[in-house]
Amino acid sequence: MLILVWFIVCIIFAFVQLILGESGHALEVFALLTAIALFLINKFAKKNQNNQ
């Protein structure tokens, strides 16, 4: 699970860096997208845990 989180965060970082580059808002966008991704991973993990 930790590897999945690390992989997602790296993809988000690369995507934000590619799109925004040296923009002043790159860090805010990265933080927002990472928070949303971690929330969704947590939600799906708990959903799968309840189904077992």
Secondary structure as the mmCIF struct_conf table of DSSP 4:
data_model
#
loop_
_struct_conf.conf_type_id
_struct_conf.id
_struct_conf.beg_label_comp_id
_struct_conf.beg_label_asym_id
_struct_conf.beg_label_seq_id
_struct_conf.end_label_comp_id
_struct_conf.end_label_asym_id
_struct_conf.end_label_seq_id
HELX_RH_AL_P HELX_RH_AL_P1 LEU A 2 LEU A 20
TURN_TY1_P TURN_TY1_P1 GLY A 21 GLU A 22
TURN_TY1_P TURN_TY1_P2 GLY A 24 HIS A 25
HELX_RH_AL_P HELX_RH_AL_P2 ALA A 26 ASN A 51
#
